Amino acid sequence: MTIRCLRREDQESIKNILAATEMFSAEEIEIAVELIQIYLDDPKQKDYELFTSIDENNRVLGYVCVGPTPATIGTYDLYWIAVEPMLHSKGVGTALLSFVEQRLKEHGGKLLIAETSSMQKYKNTRAFYERKGFVQLARIPEYYKPGDDLVIYGKYLTTT
C-alpha cells in the first residue's frame, strides 16, 4: 500500500467509496467531491490537502482530506477519511491517519480535530477515533437534527 497526493484519476473511485460506505448522504458526497475539485483545480489553495491510499495496481483503497483550521496556529481539521468498505479493519484507515498525523507534525501541527455524528451508524467511526488516541472534547446536542449530536474529537500531536 502506498499513500500519495490525490490525483484527478482518483475522483471517481473516491466518490464510489463514499457511496459504498453507506455513511454519507448524497449532499455530503457532493461536498466531498467539491473539496476534491477545489484541491485539483487550484494548486495554490492552502485550505485542503488530500491523500489517497493505493494498492500495487493503483486501485484506490481510501482517502483522507485535512486542512488548517482558520484563525488558529497548529490546529487542523480532519474533514474526510473513507476506506473501501471491504477493507475496513485492514489497516488502510490507520495508515492514512498515521500518514496525516506525521505530515502535520512535520509542518508544526499541534492538534487534529475530527467531527462526527452521535447516530448509531457512526458508532464504529467514533470507536476508530478513540482507538487512535482521539478524545471527545465536546458534544453539542441536537446539532445536526433532533437526536443527532455533533461529537468533536481531538488528538494532540505534540506533548508540549
C-alpha positions as CSV (number, residue, x, y, z in Angstrom):
1,M,0.0,0.0,0.0
2,T,1.2,3.5,-0.9
3,I,-0.1,6.8,0.2
4,R,0.3,9.7,-2.2
5,C,-1.3,13.1,-3.1
6,L,-4.7,12.7,-4.6
7,R,-4.8,12.7,-8.5
8,R,-7.5,13.6,-10.9
9,E,-8.0,10.0,-11.9
10,D,-8.8,9.1,-8.3
11,Q,-12.0,11.1,-8.2
12,E,-14.5,8.5,-9.4
13,S,-13.1,5.8,-7.2
14,I,-13.3,8.1,-4.1
15,K,-16.9,9.0,-5.0
16,N,-17.7,5.3,-5.3
17,I,-16.0,4.6,-1.9
18,L,-18.0,7.3,-0.2
19,A,-21.3,5.9,-1.6
20,A,-20.3,2.3,-0.8
21,T,-19.7,3.1,2.9
22,E,-23.4,4.0,3.2
23,M,-22.4,6.5,5.8
24,F,-22.8,9.7,3.8
25,S,-25.8,11.4,2.3
26,A,-25.9,12.5,-1.4
27,E,-25.4,16.1,-0.1
28,E,-22.3,15.1,1.9
29,I,-20.8,13.2,-1.0
30,E,-21.4,16.3,-3.2
31,I,-19.5,18.4,-0.6
32,A,-16.6,15.9,-0.6
33,V,-16.5,16.0,-4.4
34,E,-16.5,19.8,-4.3
35,L,-13.5,19.8,-2.0
36,I,-11.7,17.4,-4.3
37,Q,-12.4,19.8,-7.2
38,I,-11.0,22.7,-5.2
39,Y,-7.9,20.8,-4.4
40,L,-7.3,19.6,-8.0
41,D,-8.3,22.9,-9.8
42,D,-6.4,25.3,-7.6
43,P,-2.9,24.1,-6.8
44,K,-2.2,27.4,-4.9
45,Q,-5.0,26.9,-2.4
46,K,-3.9,26.1,1.1
47,D,-7.2,25.1,2.7
48,Y,-7.2,21.4,1.9
49,E,-4.7,18.6,1.5
50,L,-5.9,15.3,0.1
51,F,-4.1,11.9,0.0
52,T,-5.0,8.6,-1.5
53,S,-4.1,5.1,-0.4
54,I,-3.5,2.8,-3.4
55,D,-2.5,-0.8,-3.9
56,E,0.2,-2.1,-6.2
57,N,-2.3,-1.9,-9.2
58,N,-3.1,1.8,-8.5
59,R,-6.5,0.9,-7.2
60,V,-7.8,3.5,-4.7
61,L,-8.3,1.9,-1.3
62,G,-9.2,5.1,0.6
63,Y,-8.6,8.7,1.0
64,V,-8.2,11.5,3.6
65,C,-8.8,15.3,3.4
66,V,-7.3,17.6,6.0
67,G,-6.7,21.3,6.3
68,P,-5.6,24.0,8.7
69,T,-8.4,25.4,10.9
70,P,-8.8,29.1,10.0
71,A,-7.6,31.6,12.6
72,T,-5.6,29.1,14.6
73,I,-2.0,28.2,15.0
74,G,-1.2,24.5,14.6
75,T,-4.8,23.2,14.6
76,Y,-6.1,21.1,11.7
77,D,-9.4,19.7,10.7
78,L,-9.8,16.1,9.6
79,Y,-12.5,16.8,7.0
80,W,-12.9,13.3,5.4
81,I,-11.4,9.9,5.9
82,A,-13.0,7.0,4.0
83,V,-12.0,3.5,3.1
84,E,-13.4,0.9,0.7
85,P,-15.9,-1.0,2.9
86,M,-14.5,-4.5,2.3
87,L,-11.1,-3.2,3.6
88,H,-12.4,-1.9,6.9
89,S,-10.3,-3.2,9.8
90,K,-7.4,-4.0,7.4
91,G,-5.2,-1.0,8.4
92,V,-6.0,1.3,5.5
93,G,-7.7,4.0,7.6
94,T,-4.9,3.6,10.3
95,A,-2.3,4.1,7.6
96,L,-4.0,7.2,6.2
97,L,-4.4,8.7,9.6
98,S,-0.8,8.0,10.7
99,F,0.4,9.5,7.4
100,V,-1.6,12.7,8.0
101,E,-0.5,12.9,11.7
102,Q,3.2,12.6,10.8
103,R,2.8,15.2,8.0
104,L,1.1,17.6,10.3
105,K,3.8,17.2,13.0
106,E,6.4,18.0,10.3
107,H,4.5,21.2,9.5
108,G,4.0,22.4,13.0
109,G,0.7,20.8,13.6
110,K,-0.4,20.6,17.3
111,L,-4.0,19.5,17.3
112,L,-6.1,17.4,14.9
113,I,-9.9,17.8,15.2
114,A,-12.4,15.3,13.9
115,E,-16.2,15.9,14.0
116,T,-18.8,13.2,13.7
117,S,-22.3,12.3,14.5
118,S,-23.8,10.7,17.6
119,M,-26.0,8.5,15.5
120,Q,-25.7,4.7,16.0
121,K,-24.4,4.2,12.5
122,Y,-21.3,6.2,13.4
123,K,-20.5,4.0,16.4
124,N,-17.6,2.4,14.5
125,T,-16.3,5.8,13.4
126,R,-16.3,7.1,17.0
127,A,-14.6,3.9,18.2
128,F,-11.9,4.2,15.4
129,Y,-11.0,7.7,16.6
130,E,-10.9,6.6,20.2
131,R,-8.6,3.6,19.3
132,K,-6.3,6.1,17.5
133,G,-5.9,8.3,20.6
134,F,-8.5,10.9,20.0
135,V,-10.6,12.1,23.0
136,Q,-14.0,13.6,23.0
137,L,-13.6,17.3,23.5
138,A,-17.2,18.4,23.1
139,R,-20.7,17.3,22.3
140,I,-23.4,19.6,21.0
141,P,-26.8,18.1,21.4
142,E,-29.3,18.2,18.5
143,Y,-26.6,19.9,16.3
144,Y,-27.5,18.1,13.0
145,K,-31.1,17.4,13.8
146,P,-33.2,16.2,16.7
147,G,-31.5,13.2,18.3
148,D,-28.3,13.7,16.3
149,D,-25.5,15.4,18.3
150,L,-22.2,16.7,17.0
151,V,-19.3,14.9,18.6
152,I,-16.0,16.7,18.4
153,Y,-12.8,14.6,18.9
154,G,-9.3,15.9,19.2
155,K,-5.8,14.5,19.2
156,Y,-2.8,16.5,20.4
157,L,0.1,15.7,18.1
158,T,2.8,17.1,20.4
159,T,3.4,16.8,24.1
160,T,4.5,20.4,24.6
